[in-house]
Every structure is written in C-alpha cells, then in structure tokens.
C-alpha cells in the first residue's frame, strides 16, 4: 500500500468541531489568535500510484484566547469547478485567511471558522500563485515566485501589498520548467531557485508527448480527475543546471544575476540576508528529489545548509551546519530578509519526510544544534515561532505545532519555550491531525 496513505499520513474523513479543549500546562495570556495548518487529505482512495502532494487540502485550527483553548476545527477546502483544492500553506493577509498551493493553483479564502468562501485572485496575480510567499516585516508586503507547467520557462515574481492586491509583477526566464516550491527574500533581493526537478510529461502514465498548448488540459485531467493515479508531473533531471538567481526587488528579468551551484533540490528556506557584498541563504538541502521515488519526497536525508553568494567575485560557498536529517525550517519572521541567529526544524527519521519525536534548534552563529525529544511514540510536525511581544528578543517566544501521540491515537497542539525547548503547554485535540505541510499563527487583529 502507498506509504502516504498509511499510519500518520492516512487521511481523516470526519470534520470535527470541539469547544473548551483540555489543556496540560498553562497557555500564555498574550496568545490571542488561531494556529492553522493544512495538508493533503484525500476524501476517497486515490489509488496505489497516489503522490502525497496531490491530496485534497484540509485545514486544522485551534483558537487560543485569555489562557484558554476555545475551539478546534478541521475542514476540507472545497474547490469550485476544476480548481485544485489548496493543500500546502494557510496564512492570513489583508484580513483574509488564505489557503494556497503552487504550480498555477488558485488561492482560496476561508472564513474565521475555516469554512470555504471561494477563489481569491489576490488582486489579479496571473498564472496562479505559490505555496511560499515571504512577508517583508517592514512593509507587510508579500513577495513570491509563482510557476506553472503551462508557462514553459517563465515564472512570475509578484509583490502583494497590504491591501491584498498586486503592486508589482514581472516575468523571470529560467532554464526550463522547474518546480519552484519556495524562494527567499533579503533587504534588496528576491532569491530564485532554478534547480533540477523539472516538468516531465512522461510522468503522466500512458500519455504520448503533446504540444505545449495541450499540456494544461492533460495535467488538469490527470491531477483533478484521477487519471494516471495522480502522478506528479515532475522528476529529477541530471542534465539540468542548478543555480540561484538574485533579482533586485524592483527589477526585471534583465537584472537577474545567476550563480551556479552543485546539483541539489531545495523545498524550504530558513532565511536569507545580506552581509556586505555577500548574500547568505540558509536552506534545507536535498541531494536530489523525485529521482527514484515518485510518491513523495523520499530520496534520502536533507541537511541545513548555507549558501553564501559572493556577488563581487561571482562565486558561491556551501556549508553544511550539522548531520541531522530535517525539514520544515522556520525562524523568527520579524527578521525575514535580515540577519538571524536561530532557526527551528522538525527532525526526520529514516528516509522521506516521516518525522520522529525531535524538535531541532539551530544557532547559526555558534554553529550548534540543540535537540528536544518529545518521547517515544510521538511525531512532530512543523513548529512556527511566536514572539512573546512585538519588541521581544529573537529567541524570546514560543514554538507551536501539532504533535501526534500514538499512545492516545490523537494529536496535541504543543507549545515549547523557544529558548530552552521546555514544555509550556499542550492542547489536547479530539482527533488526529495527519502528517501535513505548513501552518502559521494568525493573531487577532
């Protein structure tokens, strides 16, 4: 049976609502908002060839206020027409709760209680959106790179303002048609990854090559209507050059500078910043992706790695921080695009993205990593950082994320002290939150 339909990956089929949740420990009084996370959750059996990235999205949320856990809800994102239900990230911007997916998918707006409102074009972003916009902490604008298999070798850089509409958008030419899951932001640059996981029409089983103009119809049929067992049409291309691009924020394609690196793949950026003429980019680096396993990201361990681009010399240095296999890196997002010291990640056991019980804390200045093991039978997910106050120090805050407990068969929303990784509180949920993707703390305005 497909590994992404078993154990903690297995979907849940009941939409639950529960109030006044049981809490172990003490919830800080200053937490007033919702913790939201999304992931794939196919409502029916998608077949043995199912790819984890292609399950319909389900959002799980907990409302915290006045030291209480007021409610838990899980809801499917209900797409309209041929739209693919977003399954990759959920966040709040310009007063709207948005569920997003990449590769040309349409963002969807949700209510405060996580019911589906409908498609949201973010003020005419063309060609779909992305799973990983990055917010500039000074301006509040969202910066993003969006791609689609229908666009050939063109991707879009967009800036969405605090009013929820596009302020700036420009096309960037890349080598071929790569999967660009994430980007990065510095004070003056957008960072673009042009890496060797590329569109592969042959991944759509049983279909002969088609002209590019037919590609959108073919993939729409394959992904949204269940043919080809929902194969992801991207695979590793050993002949594709790996490179990182720096685009000045208000620039155009003509202003991009490209820097070659050794072949690899990057799903997620920890953070990036400028230091003199260097651009420093901390990522989780995979040696390859979708080369032998086409059901999910199962190509061996991934490590926290720093790329330092010397823009004066035109060279890139690469440094691996430690040997922990990990994914889902996060940082204090008040420092997005600025120099950071700390990062946090979920430890990964064996191959793929099956997480264990370990939360990792990195000090990229001292070069040390601290492990916090939550106990046998527990599986962590992505943890995000929530500062204690708007002006608190970088490491003064809480790490927050869902943890599955095999002993109870249910999940908890776990809060850890970001400095010590010690327990603060756990909110006990009425059901299981399947292994999924990304989430965020959305404070009450």
Secondary structure, DSSP 8 states (H G I E B T S, - for coil): --GGGSGGGS------EEES--EEE---TT--EEEEEEEE--SS---TT--GGGS-EEEEEEEEETTEEEEEEEEE----TT-----SEEEEETTEEEEE-STT---EEE-TTS-EEEE--TTT-TT---S--EE-TTT--EEEEE--TTSTTEEEEEEE-TTSSEEEEEEEE-SS-B-----EE-SSEEEEEE-SEEE-GGGSTT-----HHHHHHHHHHHHHS-GGGG--SEEE-TTS--EEEEEETT--GGG-EEEE--S-EEEEEEEEEEETTEEEEEEEEES-SSSS--SSS-SS-EEEEEEEEETTTTEEEEEE--S--EEEEE--GGGTTS---EEEEEEE-SSTT-EEEEEEEEETTTTEEEEEE--TTEEE---EEEESSTT--TT-EEEEEEEEETTTTEEEEEEEETTT--EEEEEE-SS---S---EEEEE--
